[in-house]
Amino acid sequence: MSAASAVLVIAAADSSGGAGLTRDAQTLGELHVALCCAVTAVTVQTDTELRATHQVPAQVVRAQIRAALDSGQIGAIKIGMLGTAATVRAVAESLPPRERLPIVLDPVLRASSGGTLLERDAVALLRELLLPRVSLVTPNIVEAAALLGDEATRDSMIGEASLRSQLQRLLALGAAAVLIKGGHRGEGEEVIDTLLAHGGPPVRIAVPRVCGTRRGTGCSLSSVIAARLAAGDSLIDACTVAQRYVAEALRAEATGAERPSLR
């Protein structure tokens, strides 16, 4: 990638190294993609517990985004944990038009170990201000339900009709495209993510299921998508490459094999 194809990651630091900016940096480094960042919060976490969250002032987040964009290096933007309504508003107001730069939103609502990472009053603001600004939003089933104001739903229990309804309703909120992740949905032989963009039918993107768990898979997935969009891939190709990357990373962690490289 050229120097003009760095990814700006707007997200929080995770002291455990398992998710957030640390996982984004590791992922982009493995892809040989430059990283710029705007730190939204510092979290105190282990792999099993969220102990504390310290929010960066919204005006500082805004200034970091402005400085990164002024560098002229940014080819795409990936958004992760935001934390508060003030930060959601600052980010939404700082973004360039998605027609100029691809913007990928990973709606981080809760830590894998438990604990809230986005304040309740910020969810509605994210839905109203941020979704209409992004090129792609990448929730899992439970995150999709929360964004839509639905009651929490077990991923493994949702049917195809409910999945399609979630896709269509999220798209109607203003995102250019929606990718609902299928990693927690059922226990079949494949993980199936479903992509819906305006003007097209749902597209199923499947990869063989890999046994095991790993924190930060959503961070990695959205970072790879942003990197591939910055490189000029189509949305479907970027999502397909990202899903394969996550599966190979899980396999490498489980078997000790060489980690993936998608240069």
C-alpha positions in Angstrom: 0.0 0.0 0.0 1.1 3.6 -0.6 1.7 6.1 2.1 -1.7 7.6 1.2 -3.5 4.4 2.2 -3.0 4.4 6.0 -6.0 3.5 8.1 -7.2 5.9 10.8 -8.4 3.8 13.7 -10.7 5.7 16.1 -10.9 3.4 19.2 -9.8 2.7 22.8 -6.6 1.2 24.2 -6.9 -2.2 25.9 -4.4 -2.9 28.6 -4.7 -6.7 28.0 -3.6 -6.4 24.4 -6.5 -8.6 23.3 -8.7 -6.1 21.6 -9.1 -2.4 20.8 -6.2 -0.4 19.3 -3.6 -3.0 20.2 -5.4 -5.6 18.2 -6.0 -3.2 15.3 -2.3 -2.3 15.3 -1.3 -5.9 15.3 -3.7 -6.7 12.5 -2.7 -3.8 10.3 1.0 -4.5 11.0 0.6 -8.1 9.7 -1.0 -6.6 6.6 1.9 -4.1 6.2 -0.6 -1.2 6.4 0.3 2.1 8.1 -1.8 3.1 11.1 -2.9 6.5 12.4 -5.0 6.6 15.5 -7.4 8.7 17.6 -7.6 7.3 21.1 -11.1 7.5 22.6 -10.5 5.9 26.0 -8.0 3.9 28.0 -9.5 0.7 29.4 -8.2 -1.4 32.3 -8.9 -5.0 31.2 -7.8 -8.6 31.5 -9.0 -11.4 29.3 -11.7 -12.1 31.8 -12.6 -8.7 33.4 -13.2 -5.1 32.5 -11.9 -3.2 35.6 -12.1 0.5 34.6 -12.6 2.9 31.7 -11.0 6.3 31.5 -12.5 8.4 28.7 -10.4 10.8 26.6 -12.1 14.2 26.5 -14.2 14.6 23.3 -12.4 17.7 22.2 -9.1 15.8 22.3 -10.6 13.0 20.2 -11.8 15.6 17.7 -8.4 17.2 17.5 -6.7 13.8 17.0 -9.0 13.0 14.1 -8.4 16.4 12.5 -4.7 16.1 12.8 -4.7 12.6 11.2 -6.9 13.7 8.3 -4.7 16.8 7.8 -1.7 14.5 7.2 -3.1 13.5 3.8 -2.2 9.8 4.4 -5.6 8.4 5.3 -7.1 5.9 2.8 -9.9 4.6 5.1 -11.3 5.0 8.6 -12.2 2.3 11.1 -14.2 3.2 14.2 -14.3 1.0 17.3 -15.1 1.8 21.0 -16.4 5.3 21.6 -17.7 5.1 25.1 -19.8 8.2 25.6 -22.4 10.3 23.8 -20.0 13.3 23.7 -17.4 11.1 21.9 -20.0 9.8 19.5 -21.0 13.3 18.6 -17.4 14.5 18.3 -16.5 11.6 15.9 -19.7 12.0 13.8 -19.0 15.7 13.4 -15.3 15.1 12.5 -15.7 12.5 9.7 -15.3 13.4 6.1 -18.0 12.3 3.6 -18.0 8.6 3.1 -18.0 9.3 -0.7 -14.4 10.6 -0.1 -13.1 8.0 2.4 -14.5 4.6 3.2 -15.6 4.5 6.9 -16.1 1.2 8.7 -17.9 1.1 12.1 -17.5 -1.8 14.5 -20.2 -0.9 17.1 -18.4 -1.9 20.3 -21.1 -2.0 23.0 -19.8 -4.5 25.6 -16.5 -6.1 26.4 -16.2 -9.9 25.7 -15.5 -10.4 29.4 -18.6 -8.4 30.4 -18.9 -4.7 31.2 -20.4 -1.8 29.2 -18.2 0.0 26.7 -20.8 2.4 25.3 -23.1 4.3 27.6 -26.8 3.7 27.3 -27.6 7.2 26.2 -24.9 7.0 23.6 -26.5 4.1 21.7 -29.3 6.2 20.3 -26.9 9.0 19.3 -24.7 6.5 17.5 -27.7 5.3 15.7 -28.9 8.8 14.8 -25.6 10.6 14.1 -23.0 8.0 13.2 -24.8 5.3 11.2 -25.8 7.7 8.4 -22.1 8.7 8.0 -20.5 5.3 7.5 -19.8 3.1 4.5 -20.3 -0.2 6.5 -21.4 -1.2 10.0 -20.3 -4.6 11.3 -22.4 -5.8 14.2 -23.0 -9.3 15.5 -26.6 -10.3 16.1 -26.8 -9.0 19.7 -25.2 -5.7 18.7 -27.6 -5.4 15.8 -30.5 -5.9 18.1 -29.2 -3.3 20.5 -28.7 -0.7 17.7 -32.3 -1.4 16.6 -33.7 -1.1 20.2 -34.8 -4.8 20.1 -34.6 -7.0 23.2 -31.4 -9.0 23.4 -31.5 -12.1 21.3 -29.3 -15.2 21.5 -27.3 -15.4 18.3 -27.9 -19.1 17.9 -31.7 -18.7 18.0 -32.2 -16.1 15.3 -33.7 -17.3 12.0 -33.1 -16.2 8.5 -36.3 -14.0 8.4 -35.2 -12.2 11.6 -31.6 -11.8 10.2 -32.9 -10.2 7.0 -35.2 -7.9 9.0 -32.2 -6.7 11.0 -30.2 -6.1 7.9 -32.9 -4.1 6.2 -33.8 -2.1 9.3 -30.1 -1.2 9.9 -29.7 -0.2 6.3 -32.7 2.0 6.6 -31.0 3.9 9.5 -28.5 5.3 6.9 -25.4 3.2 6.7 -24.4 2.5 3.1 -24.0 -1.2 3.9 -24.4 -3.6 6.8 -22.4 -6.8 7.6 -23.9 -8.9 10.3 -21.3 -11.3 11.7 -22.2 -14.9 12.1 -19.5 -16.2 14.4 -21.8 -16.7 17.4 -24.8 -17.8 15.4 -25.3 -21.5 15.8 -22.6 -24.2 15.8 -22.6 -25.4 12.2 -19.5 -26.3 10.1 -19.4 -22.8 8.6 -19.4 -19.2 9.9 -21.7 -17.2 7.6 -21.5 -13.4 7.6 -24.3 -11.6 5.7 -23.7 -8.4 3.7 -26.5 -6.1 2.5 -25.9 -2.9 0.6 -28.3 -0.5 -1.0 -29.6 -1.7 -4.3 -28.5 -5.3 -3.9 -29.6 -8.6 -2.4 -28.1 -10.1 0.8 -24.7 -11.7 0.1 -23.6 -14.7 2.3 -19.9 -14.9 2.9 -18.9 -18.3 4.4 -15.7 -19.8 5.8 -15.2 -23.1 7.6 -15.7 -22.7 11.4 -12.6 -22.9 13.5 -12.8 -24.2 17.0 -11.7 -21.9 19.7 -12.2 -18.3 20.8 -10.1 -15.2 20.6 -10.8 -11.7 21.8 -10.6 -8.9 19.3 -11.9 -10.8 16.3 -14.4 -8.0 15.5 -11.6 -5.5 15.8 -9.5 -7.5 13.3 -12.3 -8.0 10.9 -13.2 -4.4 10.6 -9.6 -3.3 10.4 -8.9 -5.7 7.5 -12.0 -4.5 5.7 -10.9 -0.9 6.1 -7.4 -1.7 4.9 -8.7 -3.5 1.8 -11.2 -0.7 1.0 -8.3 1.7 1.2 -6.4 -0.5 -1.3 -9.4 -0.2 -3.7 -11.1 -3.6 -3.1 -14.8 -3.9 -3.7 -16.9 -4.2 -0.5 -17.6 -7.8 -1.1 -14.0 -8.6 -1.7 -12.9 -6.7 1.3 -15.4 -8.5 3.6 -14.4 -11.9 2.1 -10.7 -11.3 2.7 -11.3 -10.1 6.2 -13.4 -13.1 7.1 -10.6 -15.4 5.8 -8.0 -13.5 7.8 -9.9 -13.9 11.0 -10.4 -17.6 10.4 -6.7 -18.1 9.6 -5.7 -16.1 12.7 -7.9 -18.3 14.9 -6.5 -21.4 13.3 -2.9 -20.2 13.8 -3.6 -19.5 17.5 -5.1 -22.9 18.0 -2.4 -24.9 16.1 0.7 -22.7 16.4 0.8 -22.3 12.6 2.2 -19.3 10.8 0.0 -16.2 11.2 -1.9 -15.0 8.1 -0.5 -12.5 5.7 -2.7 -10.9 3.0 -0.3 -8.5 1.4 
